[in-house]
Amino acid sequence: DGVPGQGGGELAGAMRTALAKAGVLLSRQPADDGFILLGSMNVASGDGDAAARSRRIEVVWQLIRPDGQQFGQVNQANEVSAAQLAGDWRELAQAIARAGAPGVLDLLRRDRGG
């Protein structure tokens, strides 16, 4: 959601890979005792020469229970070059996922099943 171009698929895949490497069991279908991870991104519009060089991105990862209740969220923000946003998202998506995965893991560790 809000990820430019093909970045959404790259970002989702990168986060799946980061969580799987950390030992999180993943499924495409929500389980009764599992979570749904939703990711959204906002790319700030910019003005002038600075916007041509870099843009501020904000990523929010929301951990949702299957009943729709939000369990927690992880927020990320950083300046990213305009060239990265317009180009191949693979490396950028991996960097975002590597930075966000520890926060998601922390939330998962806090779960007491309730």
Backbone bond lengths (Angstrom), bond angles and torsions (degrees), N, CA, C in turn:
res aa  C-N    CA-C-N  psi(-1)  N-CA   C-N-CA  omega(-1)  CA-C   N-CA-C  phi
1 D - - - 1.454 - - 1.517 108.88 -
2 G 1.321 118.05 120.23 1.454 122.19 177.65 1.515 114.83 80.86
3 V 1.332 117.70 3.10 1.462 121.09 -178.44 1.524 108.72 -89.22
4 P 1.341 117.30 125.82 1.467 120.04 -177.41 1.522 113.52 -64.13
5 G 1.321 115.52 147.10 1.460 122.72 172.22 1.521 113.93 54.38
6 Q 1.328 115.30 -133.73 1.463 122.15 -179.89 1.517 112.45 -84.99
7 G 1.310 117.51 6.41 1.459 121.86 -175.28 1.512 114.99 -62.39
8 G 1.338 118.12 -30.53 1.461 120.65 -178.25 1.508 112.74 -60.06
9 G 1.312 116.92 -46.89 1.457 121.02 178.27 1.518 112.13 -65.61
10 E 1.321 116.07 -40.51 1.465 120.61 178.55 1.530 110.55 -64.27
11 L 1.330 116.74 -43.34 1.463 121.05 -177.79 1.528 110.70 -67.05
12 A 1.327 117.57 -44.12 1.471 120.97 178.41 1.524 110.23 -61.49
13 G 1.321 116.88 -44.67 1.458 120.79 179.18 1.514 112.83 -63.88
14 A 1.324 116.21 -40.11 1.462 120.44 179.63 1.531 110.87 -65.84
15 M 1.338 117.58 -39.05 1.457 119.58 178.80 1.528 110.24 -69.80
16 R 1.334 118.02 -39.69 1.473 119.94 175.67 1.522 110.46 -57.77
17 T 1.319 116.57 -45.03 1.466 121.17 179.97 1.522 110.95 -63.30
18 A 1.321 117.92 -45.65 1.469 121.30 -179.11 1.527 111.26 -61.97
19 L 1.334 117.64 -42.42 1.459 120.60 -179.81 1.526 111.22 -70.64
20 A 1.330 117.27 -39.61 1.465 120.34 178.43 1.526 110.80 -63.10
21 K 1.333 117.29 -41.21 1.467 121.14 177.97 1.520 111.17 -62.64
22 A 1.325 117.10 -27.33 1.463 121.66 178.95 1.534 111.58 -85.56
23 G 1.331 117.10 0.68 1.453 120.48 176.38 1.514 115.82 92.92
24 V 1.324 117.80 10.54 1.463 121.00 178.80 1.525 108.77 -78.24
25 L 1.331 116.52 129.86 1.457 120.81 175.59 1.518 108.75 -77.18
26 L 1.326 116.41 125.81 1.457 121.36 -175.89 1.524 110.93 -113.96
27 S 1.315 115.34 149.75 1.458 121.65 177.79 1.518 108.04 -146.08
28 R 1.305 116.44 148.73 1.470 119.93 176.43 1.523 111.17 -80.04
29 Q 1.343 117.13 -18.38 1.468 122.37 178.58 1.522 108.74 -109.63
30 P 1.338 118.23 132.76 1.464 119.72 -179.65 1.530 111.41 -66.12
31 A 1.323 115.79 138.43 1.459 121.93 176.79 1.529 108.79 -98.55
32 D 1.330 115.89 156.28 1.468 119.98 -179.53 1.517 112.47 -58.11
33 D 1.326 117.54 -31.53 1.467 120.89 -178.88 1.526 111.82 -107.00
34 G 1.329 117.08 19.28 1.457 121.20 -176.73 1.519 112.60 -109.68
35 F 1.299 114.88 -165.25 1.455 123.24 179.66 1.520 109.46 -133.49
36 I 1.308 114.61 161.52 1.459 123.04 170.84 1.525 105.51 -113.97
37 L 1.320 117.11 129.78 1.455 121.24 178.02 1.519 108.44 -103.52
38 L 1.319 115.91 117.75 1.464 121.99 177.76 1.517 108.84 -108.76
39 G 1.315 115.96 134.39 1.455 120.42 177.49 1.515 110.49 -118.97
40 S 1.314 116.02 139.39 1.462 120.52 174.64 1.523 108.57 -138.03
41 M 1.317 114.96 153.86 1.461 120.57 -178.09 1.516 109.60 -136.54
42 N 1.302 114.68 141.97 1.453 121.34 172.38 1.525 107.38 -121.25
43 V 1.300 115.89 126.35 1.464 121.23 174.59 1.514 106.75 -105.43
44 A 1.320 115.76 115.21 1.462 120.45 -177.31 1.520 110.35 -66.71
45 S 1.317 115.23 136.60 1.461 118.58 174.32 1.520 107.41 -76.05
46 G 1.284 115.49 147.22 1.457 118.74 -177.10 1.513 111.55 -126.89
47 D 1.303 114.92 165.97 1.452 121.56 179.00 1.523 109.25 -122.53
48 G 1.288 115.81 144.89 1.454 121.80 170.73 1.511 115.10 73.94
49 D 1.345 114.39 -160.80 1.456 122.23 -174.48 1.527 112.59 -65.24
50 A 1.328 117.92 -36.48 1.466 120.31 -178.99 1.527 110.88 -61.84
51 A 1.329 117.56 -38.09 1.467 121.37 179.59 1.518 110.98 -66.89
52 A 1.331 117.01 -29.87 1.458 120.04 178.55 1.525 110.78 -70.06
53 R 1.334 116.83 -25.33 1.465 121.17 -178.69 1.518 112.86 -93.55
54 S 1.333 118.34 -40.94 1.463 120.39 -177.60 1.521 110.99 -151.23
55 R 1.329 114.84 158.59 1.463 122.14 178.82 1.521 108.20 -135.50
56 R 1.298 116.95 148.39 1.462 121.48 175.85 1.529 108.37 -86.31
57 I 1.334 115.58 127.55 1.454 119.74 174.89 1.525 108.87 -114.53
58 E 1.302 114.81 144.44 1.463 121.57 175.97 1.530 107.14 -126.74
59 V 1.322 116.18 128.17 1.459 122.50 179.88 1.522 107.97 -118.23
60 V 1.321 116.30 134.94 1.463 122.03 176.02 1.520 107.67 -123.28
61 W 1.331 115.72 124.83 1.457 122.89 174.55 1.520 106.80 -106.21
62 Q 1.319 118.01 119.42 1.461 122.34 179.62 1.520 109.26 -109.69
63 L 1.321 115.43 128.77 1.458 121.68 175.75 1.523 107.33 -97.84
64 I 1.333 115.60 116.30 1.463 122.66 -173.05 1.532 108.89 -116.80
65 R 1.332 115.74 136.16 1.468 120.33 173.62 1.532 108.27 -76.08
66 P 1.329 118.40 156.95 1.470 120.48 179.75 1.532 113.76 -57.90
67 D 1.349 117.79 -23.07 1.469 119.87 178.00 1.528 112.29 -81.41
68 G 1.347 117.03 1.92 1.455 121.65 177.30 1.516 115.24 94.57
69 Q 1.315 117.94 -6.53 1.464 121.17 179.45 1.522 110.39 -76.87
70 Q 1.335 115.73 133.51 1.464 119.32 177.40 1.519 108.99 -76.70
71 F 1.327 116.19 130.07 1.461 122.18 177.82 1.523 110.59 -89.95
72 G 1.327 116.87 -37.01 1.459 121.19 -179.53 1.512 110.32 178.51
73 Q 1.325 114.77 175.54 1.461 118.80 178.31 1.509 110.64 -148.27
74 V 1.315 114.08 156.39 1.455 123.41 177.88 1.519 106.76 -121.31
75 N 1.320 116.63 130.41 1.462 122.20 -179.70 1.526 109.41 -112.18
76 Q 1.317 115.35 137.13 1.457 122.37 175.57 1.521 108.28 -130.14
77 A 1.318 116.15 148.81 1.464 120.61 174.38 1.524 108.61 -152.83
78 N 1.329 114.99 143.88 1.453 119.23 178.94 1.520 109.31 -167.21
79 E 1.316 115.05 162.68 1.454 121.97 172.15 1.522 108.02 -88.85
80 V 1.325 116.51 133.64 1.461 122.12 -178.62 1.524 107.81 -129.99
81 S 1.318 115.51 142.08 1.461 118.13 -179.22 1.525 109.88 -65.77
82 A 1.314 114.78 145.28 1.466 120.56 178.20 1.522 110.41 -61.04
83 A 1.324 117.54 -32.88 1.461 121.11 179.03 1.530 111.01 -64.71
84 Q 1.333 117.68 -40.15 1.468 120.54 177.74 1.518 110.98 -64.27
85 L 1.315 116.98 -41.51 1.461 120.54 -179.52 1.520 111.70 -65.58
86 A 1.320 116.66 -32.42 1.459 120.52 -177.26 1.526 112.65 -88.26
87 G 1.343 117.30 -15.01 1.457 120.53 -173.79 1.515 113.81 -101.07
88 D 1.324 114.56 -150.71 1.463 122.72 179.44 1.520 108.71 -69.60
89 W 1.327 115.22 125.54 1.467 121.23 -173.84 1.515 113.89 -86.41
90 R 1.304 119.55 -4.98 1.459 120.44 -172.52 1.532 112.64 -55.44
91 E 1.322 117.81 -55.56 1.470 120.55 -177.78 1.523 111.86 -65.71
92 L 1.321 117.16 -41.56 1.459 120.46 179.53 1.525 110.19 -63.30
93 A 1.337 117.13 -44.56 1.464 120.81 179.47 1.524 110.92 -61.43
94 Q 1.325 117.16 -41.09 1.460 120.51 178.90 1.529 110.94 -64.13
95 A 1.318 117.29 -40.26 1.459 120.52 179.11 1.536 110.97 -65.60
96 I 1.317 116.61 -42.81 1.467 120.32 178.76 1.526 110.18 -63.17
97 A 1.329 116.75 -45.14 1.466 120.66 -179.04 1.530 111.44 -65.34
98 R 1.326 117.46 -42.48 1.473 120.19 178.18 1.520 111.13 -60.72
99 A 1.319 116.78 -35.81 1.469 120.24 179.70 1.528 112.09 -77.02
100 G 1.323 117.97 -32.70 1.461 121.23 -176.95 1.514 115.22 -87.90
101 A 1.335 117.46 -27.56 1.462 121.26 -175.61 1.531 113.35 -58.15
102 P 1.330 120.62 -41.53 1.469 118.72 179.31 1.535 113.31 -59.33
103 G 1.309 117.30 -35.25 1.462 120.31 177.26 1.516 112.12 -68.06
104 V 1.340 116.49 -40.29 1.461 120.84 177.11 1.529 109.53 -65.03
105 L 1.326 116.62 -42.51 1.466 120.44 177.90 1.518 111.43 -61.22
106 D 1.315 117.28 -40.51 1.461 121.07 177.53 1.527 110.81 -60.06
107 L 1.323 116.68 -43.14 1.470 119.94 177.14 1.526 111.13 -61.99
108 L 1.324 116.64 -43.47 1.467 120.14 -179.74 1.520 111.03 -62.07
109 R 1.322 117.59 -37.03 1.472 121.20 178.93 1.522 111.65 -67.65
110 R 1.309 117.60 -25.62 1.473 121.61 -179.60 1.534 112.50 -78.60
111 D 1.312 117.06 -15.12 1.462 120.74 -176.17 1.521 111.21 -65.10
112 R 1.303 115.59 132.01 1.461 121.10 176.28 1.528 110.15 -115.65
113 G 1.349 114.89 20.99 1.458 120.08 175.97 1.496 115.20 78.92
114 G 1.312 118.23 13.89 1.417 117.95 -172.69 1.427 120.26 -115.63
